[in-house]
Amino acid sequence: METDYFIGMAQQSLWILALASAPLLLPVLIVGVLLGMVQAATSINEQTLTFVPKLIVAAICLAIFGGSILVLLTDFTRDLFAQIPALVR
């Protein structure tokens, strides 16, 4: 019974991780691919050309989605801690 609980918690943890990281990773990935295509087309091999826009997009996404990511993580942590007394019987 306890192993089912821990497997369920591991699955839920991975799902929360995916939900928390997707709003940051997807826009940065898209910007990176687009800038990579521009660099390949123009033969510009400057590393800061891709780093700075991705950093700016990540900061904008954190400003937009940071609050909801924090709420998601705190709700999960609160639920996790609330279930501890049921396991320690």
VOVOMAR-167010 format. One record per residue (C-alpha): residue number from 1; x, y, z. Coordinates in steps of 0.02 Angstrom, whole numbers, always signed. Example, Ala and Ser with C-alpha at 12.3 -4.5 7.8 and 13.67 -1.06 7.14 Angstrom:
# residues 2
{lumfi 1 {+615 -225 +390}};
{lumfi 2 {+684 -53 +357}};
//
This chain:
# residues 89
{lumfi 1 {+0 +0 +0}};
{lumfi 2 {+139 +122 +43}};
{lumfi 3 {+231 +84 -118}};
{lumfi 4 {+76 +132 -218}};
{lumfi 5 {+72 +297 -125}};
{lumfi 6 {+254 +334 -163}};
{lumfi 7 {+236 +286 -346}};
{lumfi 8 {+85 +400 -358}};
{lumfi 9 {+180 +541 -275}};
{lumfi 10 {+326 +516 -395}};
{lumfi 11 {+208 +525 -544}};
{lumfi 12 {+125 +680 -474}};
{lumfi 13 {+295 +758 -441}};
{lumfi 14 {+348 +731 -621}};
{lumfi 15 {+185 +804 -684}};
{lumfi 16 {+205 +958 -573}};
{lumfi 17 {+384 +976 -635}};
{lumfi 18 {+325 +973 -816}};
{lumfi 19 {+188 +1100 -781}};
{lumfi 20 {+308 +1215 -689}};
{lumfi 21 {+447 +1210 -817}};
{lumfi 22 {+346 +1215 -979}};
{lumfi 23 {+301 +1401 -973}};
{lumfi 24 {+487 +1441 -967}};
{lumfi 25 {+561 +1307 -1078}};
{lumfi 26 {+443 +1315 -1226}};
{lumfi 27 {+461 +1501 -1268}};
{lumfi 28 {+650 +1494 -1243}};
{lumfi 29 {+659 +1340 -1355}};
{lumfi 30 {+558 +1427 -1492}};
{lumfi 31 {+667 +1583 -1484}};
{lumfi 32 {+824 +1477 -1487}};
{lumfi 33 {+767 +1381 -1641}};
{lumfi 34 {+716 +1539 -1733}};
{lumfi 35 {+878 +1627 -1693}};
{lumfi 36 {+976 +1471 -1743}};
{lumfi 37 {+890 +1474 -1912}};
{lumfi 38 {+932 +1658 -1933}};
{lumfi 39 {+1113 +1624 -1886}};
{lumfi 40 {+1122 +1480 -2008}};
{lumfi 41 {+1048 +1586 -2148}};
{lumfi 42 {+1162 +1734 -2118}};
{lumfi 43 {+1319 +1637 -2065}};
{lumfi 44 {+1336 +1740 -1906}};
{lumfi 45 {+1420 +1637 -1770}};
{lumfi 46 {+1405 +1755 -1622}};
{lumfi 47 {+1358 +1667 -1459}};
{lumfi 48 {+1286 +1821 -1374}};
{lumfi 49 {+1163 +1841 -1517}};
{lumfi 50 {+1068 +1688 -1454}};
{lumfi 51 {+1103 +1705 -1267}};
{lumfi 52 {+1036 +1880 -1237}};
{lumfi 53 {+866 +1858 -1323}};
{lumfi 54 {+838 +1691 -1236}};
{lumfi 55 {+881 +1772 -1070}};
{lumfi 56 {+759 +1914 -1103}};
{lumfi 57 {+620 +1792 -1153}};
{lumfi 58 {+652 +1689 -996}};
{lumfi 59 {+641 +1846 -887}};
{lumfi 60 {+478 +1899 -971}};
{lumfi 61 {+404 +1725 -949}};
{lumfi 62 {+456 +1723 -766}};
{lumfi 63 {+372 +1892 -742}};
{lumfi 64 {+213 +1830 -824}};
{lumfi 65 {+203 +1651 -761}};
{lumfi 66 {+308 +1659 -603}};
{lumfi 67 {+161 +1685 -487}};
{lumfi 68 {+61 +1540 -554}};
{lumfi 69 {+215 +1426 -550}};
{lumfi 70 {+244 +1474 -369}};
{lumfi 71 {+62 +1440 -324}};
{lumfi 72 {+72 +1270 -411}};
{lumfi 73 {+229 +1222 -315}};
{lumfi 74 {+166 +1284 -147}};
{lumfi 75 {-1 +1193 -167}};
{lumfi 76 {+91 +1032 -207}};
{lumfi 77 {+209 +1053 -59}};
{lumfi 78 {+64 +1093 +58}};
{lumfi 79 {-30 +937 +1}};
{lumfi 80 {+127 +833 +21}};
{lumfi 81 {+157 +893 +199}};
{lumfi 82 {-27 +871 +242}};
{lumfi 83 {-17 +686 +197}};
{lumfi 84 {+133 +649 +308}};
{lumfi 85 {+32 +614 +467}};
{lumfi 86 {-69 +480 +375}};
{lumfi 87 {+92 +389 +330}};
{lumfi 88 {+167 +394 +504}};
{lumfi 89 {+45 +281 +595}};
//
